[in-house]
Amino acid sequence: MARKVFRSKVDRWVWLVMLTANLGALAAITAVVFTDGRSFERVIVIFACLLAMAVFAAVIFGTSYAVDRGVLTIRCGPFRWKVKLDEIRSVKATRNPLSSPALSLDRIRIFHGEGRSVMISPADKKGFLKAIGRELEE
């Protein structure tokens, strides 16, 4: 089977949070640039804000789920997880808001291995489930 990549569904509230955080970082950069202060402190604040903006962008644009050669690779910004398809025990729909590599509350919880699970939110749920050879369980 050819490699299939599924983008994460992104809820509007996630876009709003990320936009607000980036605008806050830009406001902090602007405030630091136009105020008196030590050069070193200004550089640190600007660097920290730019780093935060880069992480936000990496999460929004870098969250995906790839199925290839019997392995599901989950990517969320700089983080990676791998789940062997033959270790998946069950797949259930959830709206659990706990932290996970999912940018929507319209999620799938994948139970795998020994008591492990991960929640994801592929935009194309049906295509994703077909790619991993599973159906949602009740």
N, C-alpha and C positions, 0 to 999 in steps of 0.2 A: 504494500500500500504506500502511496506517495505521502510525503510529509504534508500535514494539514495544520494550518495555524488559525486560531480563533482569537479575535480581539475581545477584550473585556467590554461588557456593557457598562456604560457610565451614566449614573443617575445625575439629574440636574443639580441636586444638592452638593454632590462631589465637585462638579464644575464650579459652583458658587464658593465652596470652601477654598478650593485651589486658587481661584481668581482673587478672593479676598486676601489670602495669604501672600500672593504675589504682589498685590497692590500695597499691602502693608510693608513688604520688603522694599519695594520701590520708594515708598514714602520715607522709610528709614534711611535709605541711601541718599535721597534728596536732602533730608534734614542734616545728615552728617556732612555732605558736600558743602552746604551753605552755612555751616556754623563754624565758629572758631574751635580749635581743639588740636591736640597733638596729631601729627601725621600718622604715627603708628596706630593709634586708636581708630582713626578714620579708616585706615586700610583694613584693619581687623573687622570692623563693622561692615564695610562694603563687601569684603570677601565672604563673611558669614551669610550675608543677605543673598549674594549671588549663588553661593553654594546651596542655600535653601531653595531658591528658585529653580536651580538645576535639578535638585532631587524631586521637587513637585512635578516638573516637566517629565522627568524620567518615569515617575509613577504613572502619570496620566497617559503618556504616549507609549510607555514600555510595558504595559500589563497585557500579557497574552498567554495563550495555552496552546502548545504544539504537541501533536500526536505523530510519532514517527518510530518505526521499528519496535513496536511494543512498549514504548515509553511515553508517558505524558510529562512534558516539561512545562512547568509553571514559572512564568517570569513576572516580576513586579518590581520595576525600577532596577536597582542593583542586586536584587535578591532572586535566587533560583531554587526550585524544588524539582525533584524527579520522582515519579511514581510509576512503577512497572504495572502495565495494564493487567497482567495476570495476578497481581496482588490486590486488585480492587475487589472488595467484598460486597459493597452496595453503594448506591447513588440515590440521594434523596433531595427533594426540593426543600429550601429553607429561606427564611428571611432574618436569620440570626445576625445581629449587628456587630458581633465581635470582630476584632481585627483579623483580616485575612487578605490574600491577594485577589480581592474582588472590589470593583469600583461601583457596584450596585448592590442593593439589598435583594434583588431577584437572583438568588444564588442556588448553586448545587453543592451539596456536601458529599464529598467522596470519602468513604471509609475504606482504608487500605491497611495492609500489614497487621501488626499486632496492636490493636487499639488506637490506631492513628487515623486522623482525618484532616481534610483541608477543604475550605470553602472557596469556590470560584464563581465567576459570573460571566460565562461566555454570552456574547450578543446573540449568536446562533446556537441556541440550546439544542435544538433537534439535530443539527449537523454535528455538533460536538458529541452528543450521546451516540449517534450513529458511528462516529469515528472511533469511539472507545468501545463500541459493541455492547452498550448497556442501555437499560431503560430505567426511568425514575421509579423508585419503589415508594409505596405508601407508608 
